[in-house]
Amino acid sequence: MLLLSFSFFLFVSLLIYAIIAFPAVKKAHLQKRIDTYLITIPEQEMEEEEASGFTDRIIKPFWKRMKKGYQKRLNKEKATQLEVRLLQAGQPFGFNAVEFKLLQISLAVILPMMVGITLFAIHASSMIKVLGIFAALILGILLPGLFLKKKAQKRMDAGLKDLPDMLDMLTISLEAGLGFDAAVSKVVSKKAGVLADEFKVCLEEIRLGRTRKQALTNLSLRLPLEEVKALTYNIIQAEKLGIGMVSVLKVQTEDIREQRKQKAEEKAMKAPIKMLFPLVIFIFPTLFIVLLGPAILQFMDSM
């Protein structure tokens, strides 16, 4: 009986303690979580901010605000056209349309300022200052566009060079029994270059849900070659009409090689005409001096 009474007293005491202590423990746990989010994290952010450099704290936020502000004022049609040009150039430096336009504006401002400061420092004449600043302004506006054009032309030349060999490998893969997507995946895994990278993007677009026609059309936009456009058109038509893909690719490869041969012959025919101007301006006068110089000197001595 005594043991039973003691057990009952201990149970009641523990129960009362639990009822009283539980809210206090819960409140302490809640306060601890609040302190963790309201005190510890800001301290960590302050430490990270102090550790970050001037670029992360000042320049990058300013650049983001400039992009957001200019994006609202940029014409959507012009932005789309510029995006296509950037894709054709391989999207240099990872720039989008807004960033590229801001770079163009920055160059149009910074280059004239640098040229003007330099010309003022060397005490150039007023006419030279005006012409120099105007030339720097034109250069700052045109230079990014010329850079994009040069990059796009370089990518197109590289793609055209790789196209026949890639079509041969694709034809062999199809003849081995692979489907078109599997054959393209096999070829791009074994080959590197501009064309292989574009076909990788094409495969990614197909995996993300786009149709093969849309993916191939986008490829011809990113790599605007007549041969690529003809290839994508023939592949789409062969799929639509049920024609064998191998025969289409063989014919396309022969046509591309024939066109490359004709272009090489055309360049060979133009070479003598292009060489004529350096010959007339630089080489012929030198030959005349070497051959006729001694005779002229002897004639002058005899006179």
ZAFI-771832 format. One record per residue (C-alpha): residue in three letters; x, y, z. Coordinates in steps of 0.5 Angstrom, whole numbers, padded with zeros to 4 digits, always signed. Layout:
N
ALAXYZ;...
end
This chain:
303
MET+0000+0000+0000;LEU+0006+0005+0002;LEU+0009+0003-0005;LEU+0003+0004-0009;SER+0002+0011-0005;PHE+0009+0013-0007;SER+0008+0011-0014;PHE+0002+0015-0015;PHE+0005+0021-0012;LEU+0011+0021-0016;PHE+0007+0020-0022;VAL+0003+0026-0021;SER+0009+0030-0019;LEU+0012+0028-0026;LEU+0006+0030-0029;ILE+0005+0037-0026;TYR+0012+0038-0028;ALA+0011+0036-0035;ILE+0005+0041-0036;ILE+0009+0047-0033;ALA+0015+0045-0036;PHE+0013+0044-0043;PRO+0011+0051-0045;ALA+0017+0054-0043;VAL+0021+0049-0047;LYS+0017+0050-0053;LYS+0018+0057-0052;ALA+0025+0057-0051;HIS+0026+0052-0057;LEU+0022+0057-0061;GLN+0026+0063-0059;LYS+0032+0060-0061;ARG+0029+0059-0068;ILE+0027+0066-0068;ASP+0034+0068-0066;THR+0037+0063-0071;TYR+0034+0067-0077;LEU+0034+0074-0075;ILE+0041+0074-0071;THR+0045+0069-0074;ILE+0044+0070-0082;PRO+0044+0077-0082;GLU+0051+0077-0079;GLN+0053+0071-0084;GLU+0051+0076-0089;MET+0055+0082-0086;GLU+0061+0077-0086;GLU+0060+0075-0093;GLU+0059+0082-0095;GLU+0065+0085-0092;ALA+0069+0079-0095;SER+0066+0080-0102;GLY+0070+0085-0107;PHE+0068+0092-0110;THR+0065+0088-0116;ASP+0060+0084-0112;ARG+0058+0089-0108;ILE+0058+0095-0113;ILE+0059+0094-0120;LYS+0054+0088-0121;PRO+0048+0091-0118;PHE+0049+0097-0122;TRP+0050+0093-0128;LYS+0043+0089-0126;ARG+0039+0095-0125;MET+0042+0098-0132;LYS+0040+0092-0135;LYS+0033+0092-0132;GLY+0032+0099-0134;TYR+0034+0098-0141;GLN+0030+0092-0142;LYS+0024+0096-0141;ARG+0026+0101-0147;LEU+0028+0096-0152;ASN+0024+0095-0158;LYS+0022+0087-0158;GLU+0023+0086-0165;LYS+0030+0089-0165;ALA+0032+0085-0159;THR+0029+0079-0163;GLN+0033+0080-0169;LEU+0040+0082-0165;GLU+0038+0075-0161;VAL+0039+0072-0168;ARG+0045+0075-0169;LEU+0048+0073-0163;LEU+0046+0066-0164;GLN+0049+0066-0171;ALA+0056+0069-0168;GLY+0056+0063-0162;GLN+0053+0068-0157;PRO+0060+0071-0155;PHE+0062+0072-0148;GLY+0055+0070-0146;PHE+0052+0076-0148;ASN+0044+0077-0149;ALA+0041+0083-0153;VAL+0040+0088-0147;GLU+0048+0086-0145;PHE+0050+0087-0152;LYS+0047+0094-0153;LEU+0049+0096-0147;LEU+0056+0094-0149;GLN+0055+0098-0155;ILE+0053+0104-0152;SER+0059+0104-0147;LEU+0064+0104-0152;ALA+0060+0109-0156;VAL+0061+0114-0150;ILE+0068+0111-0147;LEU+0072+0111-0154;PRO+0071+0118-0155;MET+0072+0120-0148;MET+0079+0117-0148;VAL+0081+0120-0155;GLY+0079+0127-0153;ILE+0083+0126-0147;THR+0089+0124-0151;LEU+0088+0129-0156;PHE+0087+0135-0151;ALA+0093+0132-0147;ILE+0098+0132-0153;HIS+0095+0139-0155;ALA+0092+0137-0162;SER+0089+0142-0166;SER+0081+0143-0166;MET+0080+0140-0173;ILE+0084+0134-0170;LYS+0080+0134-0164;VAL+0073+0134-0167;LEU+0075+0129-0173;GLY+0078+0124-0167;ILE+0072+0124-0163;PHE+0068+0123-0169;ALA+0072+0117-0171;ALA+0072+0114-0164;LEU+0064+0115-0164;ILE+0063+0112-0171;LEU+0068+0106-0169;GLY+0065+0105-0162;ILE+0058+0104-0165;LEU+0060+0100-0171;LEU+0066+0096-0168;PRO+0061+0091-0164;GLY+0057+0090-0170;LEU+0063+0088-0174;PHE+0065+0083-0169;LEU+0059+0080-0169;LYS+0059+0079-0177;LYS+0066+0077-0177;LYS+0065+0071-0171;ALA+0058+0069-0175;GLN+0062+0068-0182;LYS+0068+0064-0178;ARG+0063+0060-0175;MET+0059+0059-0182;ASP+0066+0057-0185;ALA+0068+0052-0180;GLY+0061+0049-0180;LEU+0061+0048-0188;LYS+0068+0045-0187;ASP+0065+0040-0183;LEU+0059+0039-0186;PRO+0060+0033-0191;ASP+0064+0029-0187;MET+0059+0029-0181;LEU+0054+0027-0187;ASP+0058+0021-0188;MET+0058+0019-0181;LEU+0051+0020-0180;THR+0049+0016-0187;ILE+0054+0010-0184;SER+0050+0011-0177;LEU+0043+0010-0181;GLU+0045+0005-0185;ALA+0047+0001-0179;GLY+0040+0001-0177;LEU+0040+0007-0172;GLY+0034+0012-0172;PHE+0035+0019-0174;ASP+0036+0022-0167;ALA+0040+0016-0165;ALA+0045+0017-0171;VAL+0046+0024-0169;SER+0047+0023-0162;LYS+0052+0018-0164;VAL+0056+0023-0169;VAL+0056+0029-0164;SER+0059+0024-0159;LYS+0065+0022-0163;LYS+0066+0029-0167;ALA+0067+0036-0164;GLY+0066+0043-0168;VAL+0061+0048-0169;LEU+0056+0044-0173;ALA+0057+0038-0168;ASP+0055+0043-0162;GLU+0049+0046-0166;PHE+0046+0039-0167;LYS+0047+0038-0160;VAL+0043+0044-0159;CYS+0038+0041-0164;LEU+0038+0034-0160;GLU+0037+0038-0153;GLU+0031+0042-0156;ILE+0028+0035-0159;ARG+0028+0032-0152;LEU+0025+0038-0149;GLY+0019+0037-0153;ARG+0020+0041-0159;THR+0018+0037-0166;ARG+0024+0035-0170;LYS+0022+0040-0176;GLN+0022+0046-0171;ALA+0029+0044-0168;LEU+0032+0043-0175;THR+0029+0050-0177;ASN+0032+0053-0171;LEU+0039+0050-0173;SER+0038+0053-0180;LEU+0037+0060-0176;ARG+0043+0059-0172;LEU+0048+0057-0178;PRO+0045+0061-0184;LEU+0048+0057-0189;GLU+0045+0055-0196;GLU+0047+0048-0195;VAL+0045+0047-0188;LYS+0038+0050-0190;ALA+0038+0045-0196;LEU+0039+0040-0191;THR+0034+0041-0186;TYR+0029+0042-0191;ASN+0031+0036-0195;ILE+0030+0032-0188;ILE+0024+0035-0186;GLN+0021+0033-0193;ALA+0024+0026-0193;GLU+0020+0025-0186;LYS+0014+0028-0188;LEU+0013+0024-0195;GLY+0016+0018-0192;ILE+0023+0018-0197;GLY+0029+0014-0194;MET+0033+0018-0190;VAL+0040+0015-0193;SER+0039+0016-0200;VAL+0037+0024-0198;LEU+0043+0025-0194;LYS+0048+0021-0200;VAL+0045+0026-0205;GLN+0046+0032-0200;THR+0053+0030-0199;GLU+0055+0029-0206;ASP+0051+0036-0208;ILE+0055+0040-0202;ARG+0062+0037-0204;GLU+0060+0039-0212;GLN+0059+0046-0209;ARG+0065+0046-0205;LYS+0069+0044-0211;GLN+0066+0050-0215;LYS+0067+0055-0210;ALA+0074+0053-0210;GLU+0075+0053-0217;GLU+0072+0060-0217;LYS+0077+0062-0212;ALA+0082+0060-0216;MET+0080+0063-0222;LYS+0080+0070-0218;ALA+0087+0069-0215;PRO+0091+0072-0221;ILE+0086+0078-0221;LYS+0087+0079-0214;MET+0095+0078-0215;LEU+0095+0083-0220;PHE+0095+0089-0216;PRO+0100+0087-0211;LEU+0105+0086-0217;VAL+0103+0092-0220;ILE+0104+0097-0214;PHE+0110+0093-0210;ILE+0113+0088-0214;PHE+0114+0091-0221;PRO+0117+0098-0219;THR+0122+0094-0215;LEU+0124+0090-0221;PHE+0125+0096-0225;ILE+0129+0099-0220;VAL+0134+0093-0220;LEU+0134+0092-0227;LEU+0134+0099-0230;GLY+0137+0102-0224;PRO+0145+0100-0227;ALA+0143+0102-0234;ILE+0140+0109-0232;LEU+0146+0110-0227;GLN+0151+0109-0233;PHE+0147+0113-0238;MET+0148+0119-0233;ASP+0155+0118-0232;SER+0156+0118-0240;MET+0152+0124-0240;
end
